[in-house]
Amino acid sequence: MLLRIFPFLGWFKGYDMAALRADAIAGLTVALVLIPQSMAYAQLAGMPPYYGLYASFLPPLVAALFGSSRQLATGPVAVVSLMTSASLAPLATAGSEGYIAYAILLALLVGIFQFSLGVLRLGLVVNFLSHPVVNGFTNAGALIIASSQLSKMFGVSVDDAEHYYETIMRVVAAAWHHTDWTTFIMGAAAFAIMFGLKKLNPRIPNVLVAVVLTTVASWAMGFEHNATVDMSAIKSPAVVADIEAFNKAAAALPAIAAKRAELTPREDAAKAAHDPAAILAVEHDIALLDLEKDQAAQQSAAFRDKLRHYLLAGVPGQGGTLALYDKGELPAGAKTDGRTWIIKVGNSPLKTDKLLMIGGGQVIGVVPSGLPTFTIPKLDLKAIVRLLPFAAIISLLGFMEAISIAKAMAAKTGQRLDPNQELIGQGLANILGAVGKSYPASGSFSRSAVNLQAGAMTGFSSVFTSATVVIALFFFTPLLYHLPQSVLAAVIMMAVIGLLNASGFVHAWKAQWYDGAISILTFLCTLAFAPHLDKGIMVGVTLSLLVFLYKSMRPRVASLSLTEDSAYRDASVFKLAECPFVAVVRFDGTLFFANASFLEDQITERMQASKSLKHIILAADGINDMDASGEEALSLLVDRVRSAGLDISLCGVKESVMDVMKRTHLLEHIGEDHLYPDLTQALCTVHKDSWHAPGESCPLTSVCRLPGA
């Protein structure tokens, strides 16, 4: 019982200093990969990069202590980070306080969902996500993740469009207009370092090496070069006018939102009083405000886009002042500082006395030192209702990724794996992680592989990983300031290369064409619906269930005959001659309400097709179970066959089906003398009353050496 509640107690059996040393080395190795990777994934999730570190010290520790896998490395992962971003994008602006609060609440909901499934022993629910669906979604997700980093690689900023492909088109247009080549070169160099070291020696922590080298280079060359100026420093009247117009449109949005909030109590009161006139009036006011809000948002977005397109040249003045001109309006003979300056524009109005100008690349910036405050996330019922569907999808998707990795490692180590215990471990990791300001986490394939290759013996390796992250949070955060954003983008793009698996589509198609079709359609729908990734998964799951239902409603019904080696095979598949007197029919599947009539139809077709037919043998060894509708259909079928002057017998009936037949007295109705243990005995028994034409040959007569064989 103690081992069930505290699985980590099993680590100590036979544990020695050699195992401790191996776990310590493996844990440190994973941490060196995890620290830069977690910040990159947090950025992918729309969170400030240092929240990746917050998701990297409690989840790995708790998942290792309460899970069943001893080598699974838990923490931020690419697909779950992307799903987090897609789930929260409609609710709040990425990186805002509200967005962060929603992300932490989402982690709590994911944890509760996973923990509940584990406690209730419902780990099998993950099977609703079939392999073709996951393959299609993962491939589409990899492309979306990689392309989402293009803006950071080129050093441009754009607003997200309604459709993801439109956002990418905006990025390409912005990059064509202006690319910060220093940013691009820094990201490309990091990618080349990681790719080269991975090919040279996979044991080298290529991510860490790339991050260290580029961070040092960023610090040495002054990669980040920002300036704060007063609007009077901008000498272009068009730019000044657009700043003022943007501020006016952006400032209108909070005021409209406040008016909209004031109407909510009026709306509730009118509905409670069942006053149609009051309801109509308040709905009219709300519609006007919504229209006004849309107009202000469109104006704000239009001016924000214009401001981002301005490329300014800086002319140094006395006392370190800087005059900024539009590059097309630069005075003749003016000596610039050689930089291209861009206005940093967000969703909020710009401070005209403190305009932030970007004249270089963008870095991580200040990372708060120490651990976050431990608090229970604020439980907002409306937010919980909106997040629940996303929490369910992330829970299943994240767990499926984790359990797949854990199974692969268990096959190598010979360790026993308990999926329900792993659900409990992953659930607790997300629940306690949310208390420590973590967003949803899961098992990582790349870091788990590093953990296994580094020689991890038990979950103590994850304990050392968490301890290393804590030490980094306390003492090494200042060293992360100059880490370029484009390098984190390169880390993400490098990581998702391993998610691309085109051969998975081919493999699924070879197995069953409809599995291949489901995988391809899931891939295309995920791309088409992005950033609403949950719709792509739901399409795949729905298609899988529909195929399952169709196959259940139309199971395989084979007419059996004898091959040259005296084996019973499907006559239509192997092109075998069938007996005109005895029809041997095999039903492959559960006989239940959805397919009971299908069996009747198949038997009726065979009765009509052969005028010489005397006996039908139903080979029931393929029927695993039978419900009331199936039992009723079988009883009616027996009556119909016998009323037509034929006879029917069953052979190879399984115990579960036999129990139903005994309880419903169907066994008495068929007759125990019409039930046989196997097909050969059934044929040998029924032939005396079925072969009436000695001149006609029958391929089944060889079974019992009958006349005419």
Helices and strands as residue ranges (DSSP letters): H 2-5, G 7-12, H 17-44, H 50-54, H 59-66, E 74-75, H 78-88, H 97-119, G 123-128, H 131-148, H 150-154, H 164-177, H 181-200, H 206-221, E 226-229, G 231-233, H 237-273, H 276-309, E 312-316, G 318-320, E 322-326, G 327-329, E 340-343, E 355-358, H 381-413, H 419-435, E 442-443, H 445-453, H 460-475, G 477-480, H 485-496, G 497-499, H 503-511, H 513-529, H 533-553, E 556-562, E 568-570, H 571-574, E 582-588, H 596-609, E 615-619, G 620-622, H 628-643, E 647-651, H 655-663, H 666-670, G 672-674, E 675-676, H 679-690, G 701-703
